[in-house]
Amino acid sequence: MKQRTESIFQELKKNSAFDFNQAVQDLMSGRKLTGEDGVLTPLIKELVETALSAEVESHIAQDALSGKTNRRNGYNSKTVNIMNQ
């Protein structure tokens, strides 16, 4: 399970659309930190997706260790609306 979680985070790191250097430049130019067009929005999206994927993998692994039959049944896309406060 730990190995699978590490591989998920390595995959995130490798395929990340988040560019730290670009984020710093955007912040320096006055772009918002969060919100629909925020500097951190792509990073937050990837982090949440990776955490949810790891949670599902962990759940399935725990079921397999306890002898229960369980499997991943596919993916569904979701849209999360974040309200600015």
Secondary structure by P-SEA (a helix, b strand, c coil): caaaaaaaaaaaaaaccccaaaaaaaaaaccccccccccaaaaaaaaaaaaaaaaaaaaaaaaaaacbbbbbcbbbbbbbbbbcc
